[in-house]
Amino acid sequence: MHINSNLIYDLRISLKQSAVLLLLFIKLSLFGQESSHTSLNNVVESYDIEWVCSIPQEKKEDDQSWLNRIGEFIFGKKQVISLSKPISVFAKNLDSIYVLDQGVGALVFLQMNVGEIPYQVTEKYSSIVGICSGPDNELFFTESRFNSIFKFLPHKNELYEFKCSNKLNQPTGIAFSNDEKEIWVVETGAHRITVFDLYGNEIRQIGKRGKGAGEFNYPTFIWIDASGLVYIVDSMNFRIQILNSDGEMISSFGEAGDATGFFSRPKGIATDSHGNIYVVDALFHAVQVFDQRGTLLYHFGHQGREDGQFWMPTGIYVDHHDLIYIADSYNSRIQVFQLITKGHDEHKNY
């Protein structure tokens, strides 16, 4: 899909503007300060984050063309989905987005303004948390209250419970290792990670409760990158642990704090094509981006309801075009951003 070129700002900044931008950066260095810009500049010269859109988008009646109105009169209105409390998101592209909506207990499929609910979970299953894609375009998602994993087949519009060989203890985050054909599940209640094969057989368990290397304290979200590295949000240890495909810890970073570079309520995690690590922090109402050594590169977002602002965000997904999808939970929407690499072609076709 083609991203509107009007959304991509000119990144070639004159020397006269540099001093102004430096003052602007100092002013915006704290999370709580406001900005009217939807273009979110960062502290790293080689990258930029641009706001793309919010999904679903609210359309005013006055904005509809007469042709659209006639079409709606003849064929009826297209179904427009209003999200309630989106928790996690998976996206192939802007026209194929799956959202776990905890507010209505539903798996929601979105195509910009048009959407459908392919699977409605009953009210008692109101704690759906993590989602990932598997082989053959399957989707897996967790339900933490009833210790379940579901498998959804989009091409058949069918859903099954994914039977595991051992009883889960509050499953939350879930990720699929394409290289190893393994499903990694975060068991928050057990303070560990359990790895299954595609038939639900346990392969191994990783970790126990603690503060040491490879130990966890209420872990939540998980991400596996293209090289097979595994990133765990070790929530109540206020850190990110990076594991190899065998579950051995490679490194960790982070600590509790109320300033940029620290963590307060870390939630969703993802990486981009450059290996940068994105961590959503719900209480900061922001996304912080680190390199592989754990050095803060930049951050974007603060509390609010406008474009580029968040209210208790939770989940995140970065696709292979470096489009960044954020589950802006209490604003009841998915916000989409684009990572721009300065000095490269900024206008891409998707």
Disulfide bonds with the S-S distance in Angstrom:
none
